Amino acid sequence: MTPYPLLVAVHAAIGVVALGSFWSAAFLRKGSPLHRRAGQLFLLAMVGIIATGMPMAAYAWLVRDRPVTAAFLGYLIVITATGVWSAWRAIRDKDDVAHYTGPVYVGFAWLSLLSGIGVLALGIKVGAPLLTGFSVVGLFAGFDMLRKRVQRERLAAKPRWWLVEHYTAMVGNGIATHIAFLGIGLPRLLPGIDGTALHYAAWFGPLVVAVVAKLILDRRWKPKLRAGVDNHAAQARAA
């Protein structure tokens, strides 16, 4: 086996680990030792996906001369890396929102925003609805992160803010895992079911499910501002 097919095989194998550990963490009791171990395994697998995805993007650009494919792969690596970092650091920095929203956070925010703008422009230029539509992920993530950085005192005032940040990032990571399986892996395993409808369903279906899951999780876990902060804001508006 030549190096590139071997790289693809390793990338796919890590993806299987990511898919299994994601659902293991989803079903295990939150905060339990097994849940934490499954989550750690998932994040490590995602790091492996990012590490193997970067040379695949370079190969698409330099060897296969497919700059559009390479650019889109690079964009997916950026938004995936952003989600992996946020999911990890939200737990590690749960007692220090200033550290969480520090330079690395801001760097990922700008990378997400600018790559989203780039993919949007590229999608419009080449007439690719997939690129144009999926650019929304980077645009929204980047803008939202920069907003939180500017308003980090407000973020810190929310009890369990880190939990919301963690599961939001994990939901985003789940999008990447399922898109890779449905949009890339499944058509190769079952070529007979490949087609335009499946193609778009594979890319945008997980995104829709993730939005619904995020709304459900927010309804269950997202805390409100502390009463003192709300009272202070009300007094400020009255003044």
Helices and strands as residue ranges (DSSP letters): H 3-27, H 33-62, H 67-92, H 97-100, H 103-126, H 129-150, H 152-156, H 161-179, I 180-185, H 186-189, G 191-193, H 196-221, H 227-238
